[in-house]
Amino acid sequence: MEKDSTAVLQLISVIVPVHNGDKFLGDALASIFAQDYRPIEVIVVDDGSSDGTGAIARSYPEVRYFYEQKQGPAVARNTGIDNCRGELIAFLDADDLWLSNKLSVQAAYLTKYPEVGYVCGRMKNYLEPGMTCPTWVEPGELLQACDAIQLGTMLARRSLFETAGKFNPTYLQGEDLEWFCRVKESGIPVGNIAETVLLRRIHESNVSQNHSDQAKRRLRMLKESIDRKRGANSPPYGAQ
């Protein structure tokens, strides 16, 4: 997809939630500042780190840094949303990387399709050196582009977080999937592009997957979705 030179250059706020991420944070920030799109603002929300995360974030004068006691990624993401200035919002986990045209191709897409609430691209998984491939990734899938409805591949309009709400802080994991479910319920159109925009790093801290907990979270999400459709509750956390 070619970049649309006529696109209106809106400010994009990039939110990086992080907890004890000093090993990879510098690489993630470098991939943000290597973007061929401007203007951007970069917000690092430190979720109670006890390592050198804060020092790395503060070493970048362009970064707006927020520290808070550990409350989980949903709260960290919401802090970023509450403090950002852009009309477009992107998220990057501190252990992942963007390709340099990620923001430009997605901003052009949202300019072309003003009815779309967010657009996602594709991603590639890659192993941190010294790691063995986890069971939940097929070896043949490494470095192969795949469709990925996930926050690191997404660029969203700020208004989407007013309509569908922000992230549910009672989900200490899976808050992203729960949010995507609410966006789907809202009926707002979403889009996808064929470009690979994200490199997801597989390393020792993210290889363990508790499938029992995942199943419980999915059942909870389903129940909450049914309750919302019945009018038993309403979209939480900032929905208008």
QUIWO-V474046 format. One record per residue. N is the residue number from 1. RES is the residue in one letter. PSI is psi in whole degrees, 0 to 359 (999 if undefined). Layout:
BEGIN
N	RES	PSI
N	RES	PSI
END
This chain:
BEGIN
1	M	124
2	E	147
3	K	133
4	D	109
5	S	346
6	T	0
7	A	140
8	V	126
9	L	93
10	Q	152
11	L	129
12	I	126
13	S	123
14	V	120
15	I	126
16	V	100
17	P	140
18	V	141
19	H	117
20	N	56
21	G	28
22	D	340
23	K	326
24	F	346
25	L	319
26	G	320
27	D	319
28	A	314
29	L	321
30	A	322
31	S	333
32	I	311
33	F	348
34	A	0
35	Q	143
36	D	16
37	Y	138
38	R	148
39	P	149
40	I	155
41	E	145
42	V	124
43	I	119
44	V	122
45	V	111
46	D	112
47	D	66
48	G	37
49	S	148
50	S	8
51	D	210
52	G	18
53	T	312
54	G	318
55	A	320
56	I	313
57	A	316
58	R	346
59	S	349
60	Y	109
61	P	339
62	E	346
63	V	134
64	R	118
65	Y	131
66	F	131
67	Y	138
68	E	159
69	Q	149
70	K	120
71	Q	359
72	G	163
73	P	329
74	A	314
75	V	318
76	A	317
77	R	319
78	N	323
79	T	318
80	G	315
81	I	316
82	D	335
83	N	0
84	C	160
85	R	348
86	G	157
87	E	347
88	L	142
89	I	136
90	A	156
91	F	140
92	L	123
93	D	150
94	A	348
95	D	7
96	D	174
97	L	148
98	W	150
99	L	155
100	S	341
101	N	12
102	K	306
103	L	324
104	S	316
105	V	327
106	Q	324
107	A	321
108	A	320
109	Y	314
110	L	330
111	T	320
112	K	328
113	Y	81
114	P	346
115	E	347
116	V	134
117	G	322
118	Y	161
119	V	137
120	C	153
121	G	198
122	R	166
123	M	163
124	K	135
125	N	141
126	Y	150
127	L	134
128	E	137
129	P	134
130	G	351
131	M	149
132	T	154
133	C	125
134	P	163
135	T	335
136	W	4
137	V	123
138	E	133
139	P	324
140	G	346
141	E	347
142	L	132
143	L	20
144	Q	129
145	A	136
146	C	152
147	D	142
148	A	106
149	I	85
150	Q	161
151	L	323
152	G	340
153	T	3
154	M	147
155	L	127
156	A	155
157	R	142
158	R	324
159	S	337
160	L	327
161	F	345
162	E	326
163	T	309
164	A	348
165	G	170
166	K	197
167	F	141
168	N	111
169	P	350
170	T	350
171	Y	105
172	L	342
173	Q	155
174	G	12
175	E	332
176	D	314
177	L	318
178	E	320
179	W	316
180	F	325
181	C	317
182	R	324
183	V	318
184	K	318
185	E	328
186	S	338
187	G	3
188	I	131
189	P	145
190	V	164
191	G	166
192	N	146
193	I	159
194	A	348
195	E	143
196	T	126
197	V	344
198	L	138
199	L	114
200	R	119
201	R	129
202	I	119
203	H	181
204	E	335
205	S	347
206	N	8
207	V	337
208	S	130
209	Q	116
210	N	96
211	H	331
212	S	313
213	D	321
214	Q	317
215	A	320
216	K	318
217	R	319
218	R	321
219	L	319
220	R	316
221	M	319
222	L	315
223	K	315
224	E	323
225	S	316
226	I	318
227	D	319
228	R	318
229	K	333
230	R	355
231	G	13
232	A	334
233	N	175
234	S	160
235	P	127
236	P	174
237	Y	60
238	G	358
239	A	144
240	Q	999
END
